[in-house]
Amino acid sequence: MTLCLNPSRRLLSTCQRLFVEHLHKDFMHYDLTDLRLFFHVGEQLNLTRAAEKCFLSVPSASLRIKQLEENFQTPLMLRQAKGLQLTQAGEAMANHAKLVLQQLEVMHADLRPYALGVKGRIRLQANSTATNTFLAKALSAFLNDNPDIDIDLEELPSRDIISSVAKGAADLGIVAGSVDADKIDVVPLYADELVVVCHSDAAIANEISVRLSDILDDYRFVGLNQFNSIQSFLDRKAQNIGKRVNLRIQVGNYENVCQMASVGVGIAIVPRAIALSHAKSSGLRMIPLEDPWARRQISLVKQQQRMLPKFSEDLIRHLRLAASQAPTSAIKPA
């Protein structure tokens, strides 16, 4: 038996060696740096910026791209006067590179708990409604329960968040309003409503409800700065009907907005949850808006088909629970 097996084993070993050499010859002419570089080329459409993100010189990056094209025996990008343009093969390469890097990110994140002192990080973007209502309390509880997790929180308008999550620049986003589900998974959190707040002696105070178009001409507003997502949203709604929000003063946060409105400086439009949190202490009058867009769905969004680390999925579950447990007088569950 021994004499018969040894030649077979030698033959098997030779076949395995030849197979590995074949794999190495056909598929191993690129590495993770190449994939990361081409991913950034696809995002930036600029070789210099892509090279900078990978800490490579431009000649080195150019050589790597050339070697990729030789390896796949097809052009991956075209150099034009206005920048780079990916070929169809280049588009496919960029998409696959993104998927591979995302999968590696998940692998590293799932292995982090086994390495002492290594932390996970979540890139979270949220609109101002979320950041000023339930989110601060919810994230505080999550971070206290997960000391090895860090969160990069950025406040942006909902449309910018959707674009950022779709491109993979953010892991998770919290947005208001309807969301085009293309490239995005949507997880409903709760229902939100925008309302008018004013001093109890204001002329508008006795109205049961109002429309934005009816108050733009007659009232001056207390608003947030132009970079705030709701302020930008209201400005667009006013422009759509050929009017503008007549701002008397702009302040930095909702607490100051409500304080200014409560002493009669002007009227303001804020999320219902924020109005309720200030109404009892300041005597604010709260008036519903009749406009359909004033009632909005607050949702969590993530990139479609993207595998997230376990701690990111844990945060999603935590945020859904936090939204469902928020006081019903402030926000309504989805």
C-alpha angles and dihedrals in degrees: 000000000000093000090051096047100049096065089048092051091048089049091048091048091051091049091049091050092049091047092052091047089051091051091048092050096048105033113018102073092104136052140196092279089059091050093046091048094050092046089057091044088057092049098043102029083210122101095204094055092042090052091050091054089054094042091242131135115247093246090051091048091047091051091051091052090049091051091050090053090049091048093052093034093227137091112261100188142014123223112224136173092258094045138277129334123194120229119226088265089049092052090052091047092050092049093049091046090054092050092048092049092047091051090050089050090054091048092051092046093050091050095048095086088065093056117074116233096011116124135201121231130205123198105214126179122189139175120244094260092062096041091052099044127036101344101080093054093042094051092045090057093045094050092047090053093045109043093170094059125085125193126207103207120192127177114221139151113277096247091054091049092052091051092046094050092046090055093046094246089124129034097214137007137193114210141170128232133015118338127207102234093213106124089349134097112211124209112186114225110173146324119264133193132198115221138180117247125195145152113287090243095052117118090242093051096094095052116114092211138342142200122233092237091058097055105038095082098043105041140055117223140222106219145169125251119287092257093063112107097225093045090053089046092053092046090055093048090052092047090051089064094042096257139099139223106256101218118199094180138359120211136183105247145016093256090062091043092056092043092053092046092048092059094047102257090133143307124280142196116226139155113282093241091058093046091053093050091057102032098082096048099041104031093240118173112226121206124185120235116233094207111112092226090062089076108069140173115235109212140176114231133196135171115278117254091004115138110221128202116263092253090056090052088048089055091051091054091046093052092048090051092046091052092049092050097047114116110280089224090064108036133005121230115247 
